[in-house]
Every structure is written in structure tokens, then in C-alpha cells.
Amino acid sequence: MRNTTKTVTAVLAAGALALGVAACGSSDSSDDKNGPLIVAASPVPHAEILNYVKDHLAKKAGLELEVKEFTDYNTPNLSTQDGSVGANYFQNQPFLDDFNKKKGTDIVPVVTVHLEPLGLYSHKVKKAGDLEKGATVAVPSDTVNEARALKLLDANGLIELKSGVGNEATPKDIVTNPKGLKFKELEAAQLPRSLDDVDAAVINGNYAIEADLKPAKDAILLESPKNNPYANFLAVKKGNEDDPRVKKLAKLLTSPQVKKFIEDQYQGSVLPSF
């Protein structure tokens, strides 16, 4: 009886080990360099740009591409870190620096593709200067995009931030606020839906486009692309930069065909950065 128990235990242990090894092997999509490259992306414009590459350019380049859409700003990096996807395309450098610092991840940029100008939108006024005293302005709640929103308002004279505040500015860093503006922090994806409830909202370009807003036309304030540090790029977990599939995608994303697609599709609401 004792010998039988030992044999059964050994068989079960071996089976469990085999299953564990198999599970580990299948969980990391970046391990299989011959399989499809799975890329996490925001729906607009990132996934649209990737799907253009997939449908028109990838096959000829020998790249099998799979696009997974995410509507939040956390999952793509976490999925890239744990190997659920091989790359992501949705973010800018200040956001990534802040994310890596807070989450302990080591995601790195590969190639810069485009800029989505951040804009101030309103259903109540046609000009930023028409905002009344005490007006409520919704801003993104994540650290980097909130600072970016406040910098937009600062650059256009609605507020003044204290000198040298950087990418971690909050409303507490406002030193001059002539209109006495009030700020409401919301998750970035919720900002377009807030326009009927606030006087104005600073909205990321991708979420503006998803909500059928045209940044080049509808924004009452819009970021300048000149020397703008917020361009979006393809990113991978550190060590995967030389994956042949990643190199192929990086080349395609910065091709003349993609530049023309961005210009034609978005009419100035998304700007090529290459």
C-alpha cells in the first residue's frame, strides 16, 4: 500500500510539473518568434493604423500581425510585461516613464509613429476666453495627462503654473487662476462623456476621435506639434527590441504608405511624427 501511494504521488507530481511547464511555455507570446506578433492598442487611431498595416502591408513583408484592442491605459503595458502580448502601441514617453516607475515594469519604446494633439473642448462656449468665472474644467486623472492638460491651459493664458513643475503638475501647482477655474479629475476615457456636465474638458486625441470629435476643427484649444514630447510609439518589454517581427512592424509603421494613411484618414487630427 505504501509503495502504491508513492508511485501514484510521483505520477501526479510529474503530471503537474509537465502541465506547469506547458502553461509557462504558452503564456508568453513573445517567446514564439515564428508565431504572430500580438500588439495591444487603443482602438483609435492606434488599432486602425495597425489594421491598415495588417491588411495592406504586413503580408508582403512576411509579418503575421494580430491586433488586440484595449480601452484603458494600464492593461497594454501590464500585458506586454507579462508576455500576453508581444508589443503595444498607445502611449508617449512621459506616460511610459511614469508607468515604469510606479509599476516596476521595464517597457521600452521602439519607434515613434504619431502625435494626437491634446485639446480643450466645450459644448457651452466657442472660445476658451468665453469660459465664465468659476467654470468647471474636466481633466485626465492620470499623472502625466493631467500635467499635460494643465500645461495646455497654461500655454494659452487660462492659468499659470509654478516654474519647473514638469510632468507631475496638479491643480495645486497653479499660481495664477484669473477665472477661478475649478478642476474635475476623470479617467481619460470618460472625458468626452463629461462634456454635458462640465463647462469644458481637456481630452486626449484618441478619445476625442472615438467620440466623433475632430480635434483640428472642434477643439477650442489644441496642442502645438512643435517640439512636442507626447508623440506615441510602438513599445516592447526590454530585451525584445531585436525580435525580427518587431523590427518589421517598426519599419512598416514608419513607411510612406502609413504616413499617407494617417494624413488622409485623420485630416490633421492625428499627425505623423516621422
GIFEN-V461153 format. One record per residue. N is the residue number from 1. RES is the residue in three letters. BURIAL is b if it has 9 or more other C-alpha atoms within 8 Angstrom, else e. D_CENTER is the distance of its C-alpha to the mean C-alpha in whole Angstrom. Layout:
n | res | burial | d_center
N | RES | BURIAL | D_CENTER
N | RES | BURIAL | D_CENTER
This chain:
n | res | burial | d_center
1 | MET | e | 60
2 | ARG | e | 59
3 | ASN | e | 58
4 | THR | e | 57
5 | THR | e | 54
6 | LYS | e | 53
7 | THR | e | 53
8 | VAL | e | 51
9 | THR | e | 48
10 | ALA | e | 48
11 | VAL | e | 47
12 | LEU | e | 44
13 | ALA | e | 43
14 | ALA | e | 43
15 | GLY | e | 41
16 | ALA | e | 38
17 | LEU | e | 38
18 | ALA | e | 37
19 | LEU | e | 35
20 | GLY | e | 33
21 | VAL | e | 33
22 | ALA | e | 32
23 | ALA | e | 29
24 | CYS | e | 28
25 | GLY | e | 28
26 | SER | e | 26
27 | SER | e | 23
28 | ASP | b | 21
29 | SER | b | 20
30 | SER | b | 20
31 | ASP | e | 24
32 | ASP | e | 25
33 | LYS | b | 24
34 | ASN | e | 27
35 | GLY | e | 24
36 | PRO | b | 22
37 | LEU | b | 18
38 | ILE | b | 16
39 | VAL | b | 12
40 | ALA | b | 10
41 | ALA | b | 7
42 | SER | b | 6
43 | PRO | b | 10
44 | VAL | b | 10
45 | PRO | b | 10
46 | HIS | b | 8
47 | ALA | b | 11
48 | GLU | b | 14
49 | ILE | b | 13
50 | LEU | b | 14
51 | ASN | b | 16
52 | TYR | b | 18
53 | VAL | b | 18
54 | LYS | b | 19
55 | ASP | e | 22
56 | HIS | e | 23
57 | LEU | b | 23
58 | ALA | b | 22
59 | LYS | b | 26
60 | LYS | e | 28
61 | ALA | e | 26
62 | GLY | e | 26
63 | LEU | b | 23
64 | GLU | b | 22
65 | LEU | b | 19
66 | GLU | b | 17
67 | VAL | b | 14
68 | LYS | b | 13
69 | GLU | b | 11
70 | PHE | b | 9
71 | THR | e | 9
72 | ASP | e | 8
73 | TYR | e | 6
74 | ASN | e | 9
75 | THR | e | 10
76 | PRO | b | 8
77 | ASN | b | 9
78 | LEU | b | 12
79 | SER | b | 13
80 | THR | b | 13
81 | GLN | b | 15
82 | ASP | e | 17
83 | GLY | b | 18
84 | SER | b | 17
85 | VAL | b | 15
86 | GLY | b | 15
87 | ALA | b | 12
88 | ASN | b | 8
89 | TYR | b | 6
90 | PHE | b | 3
91 | GLN | b | 3
92 | ASN | b | 7
93 | GLN | b | 10
94 | PRO | b | 11
95 | PHE | b | 8
96 | LEU | b | 9
97 | ASP | e | 13
98 | ASP | b | 13
99 | PHE | b | 11
100 | ASN | b | 14
101 | LYS | e | 16
102 | LYS | e | 16
103 | LYS | e | 16
104 | GLY | e | 18
105 | THR | b | 15
106 | ASP | e | 16
107 | ILE | b | 13
108 | VAL | e | 13
109 | PRO | b | 12
110 | VAL | b | 14
111 | VAL | e | 14
112 | THR | b | 12
113 | VAL | b | 12
114 | HIS | b | 11
115 | LEU | b | 11
116 | GLU | b | 10
117 | PRO | b | 13
118 | LEU | b | 13
119 | GLY | b | 16
120 | LEU | b | 19
121 | TYR | b | 20
122 | SER | b | 23
123 | HIS | b | 26
124 | LYS | e | 28
125 | VAL | b | 29
126 | LYS | e | 29
127 | LYS | e | 28
128 | ALA | b | 27
129 | GLY | e | 30
130 | ASP | e | 31
131 | LEU | b | 30
132 | GLU | e | 32
133 | LYS | e | 33
134 | GLY | e | 32
135 | ALA | b | 29
136 | THR | b | 26
137 | VAL | b | 22
138 | ALA | b | 19
139 | VAL | b | 16
140 | PRO | b | 13
141 | SER | b | 14
142 | ASP | e | 12
143 | THR | b | 14
144 | VAL | b | 12
145 | ASN | b | 11
146 | GLU | b | 14
147 | ALA | b | 16
148 | ARG | b | 14
149 | ALA | b | 15
150 | LEU | b | 19
151 | LYS | b | 19
152 | LEU | b | 19
153 | LEU | b | 22
154 | ASP | b | 23
155 | ALA | e | 23
156 | ASN | e | 25
157 | GLY | e | 28
158 | LEU | b | 27
159 | ILE | b | 27
160 | GLU | b | 27
161 | LEU | b | 25
162 | LYS | e | 27
163 | SER | e | 27
164 | GLY | e | 25
165 | VAL | b | 23
166 | GLY | e | 20
167 | ASN | b | 16
168 | GLU | b | 18
169 | ALA | b | 19
170 | THR | b | 20
171 | PRO | e | 23
172 | LYS | e | 26
173 | ASP | b | 25
174 | ILE | b | 26
175 | VAL | e | 30
176 | THR | e | 31
177 | ASN | b | 30
178 | PRO | e | 33
179 | LYS | b | 32
180 | GLY | e | 31
181 | LEU | b | 28
182 | LYS | e | 27
183 | PHE | b | 23
184 | LYS | e | 21
185 | GLU | e | 18
186 | LEU | b | 16
187 | GLU | b | 13
188 | ALA | b | 11
189 | ALA | e | 11
190 | GLN | e | 15
191 | LEU | b | 15
192 | PRO | b | 16
193 | ARG | e | 19
194 | SER | b | 20
195 | LEU | b | 22
196 | ASP | e | 25
197 | ASP | e | 25
198 | VAL | b | 25
199 | ASP | b | 26
200 | ALA | b | 22
201 | ALA | b | 19
202 | VAL | b | 16
203 | ILE | b | 13
204 | ASN | b | 10
205 | GLY | b | 10
206 | ASN | b | 9
207 | TYR | b | 10
208 | ALA | b | 13
209 | ILE | b | 14
210 | GLU | b | 14
211 | ALA | e | 16
212 | ASP | e | 18
213 | LEU | e | 18
214 | LYS | b | 19
215 | PRO | b | 17
216 | ALA | b | 20
217 | LYS | e | 23
218 | ASP | e | 22
219 | ALA | b | 20
220 | ILE | b | 23
221 | LEU | b | 21
222 | LEU | b | 18
223 | GLU | e | 17
224 | SER | e | 19
225 | PRO | e | 17
226 | LYS | e | 20
227 | ASN | e | 19
228 | ASN | e | 16
229 | PRO | e | 14
230 | TYR | e | 10
231 | ALA | b | 10
232 | ASN | b | 7
233 | PHE | b | 9
234 | LEU | b | 10
235 | ALA | b | 10
236 | VAL | b | 13
237 | LYS | b | 15
238 | LYS | e | 18
239 | GLY | e | 21
240 | ASN | b | 19
241 | GLU | b | 19
242 | ASP | e | 22
243 | ASP | e | 21
244 | PRO | e | 23
245 | ARG | b | 21
246 | VAL | b | 18
247 | LYS | b | 20
248 | LYS | b | 21
249 | LEU | b | 17
250 | ALA | b | 17
251 | LYS | e | 20
252 | LEU | b | 19
253 | LEU | b | 16
254 | THR | b | 18
255 | SER | e | 21
256 | PRO | e | 23
257 | GLN | e | 22
258 | VAL | b | 19
259 | LYS | b | 19
260 | LYS | e | 22
261 | PHE | b | 20
262 | ILE | b | 17
263 | GLU | b | 20
264 | ASP | e | 22
265 | GLN | e | 19
266 | TYR | e | 17
267 | GLN | b | 20
268 | GLY | e | 19
269 | SER | b | 16
270 | VAL | b | 14
271 | LEU | b | 15
272 | PRO | b | 16
273 | SER | e | 15
274 | PHE | e | 18
